[in-house]
């Protein structure tokens, strides 16, 4: 999903779709944060610590 959004962001910037650029940048921030959260939970689970 992230790579698709990144490709769409490049196209939006190339075509000067400023509203779309802002929306895609926000979507990418959200996707990256969710990935980081998931990776942190996996690390915690693999080390035997549970996150609350």
PyMOL commands that set and color helices and strands:
alter all, ss='L'
color gray80, all
select helices_A, chain A and resi 2-14+18-46
alter helices_A, ss='H'
color red, helices_A
deselect
rebuild
show_as cartoon
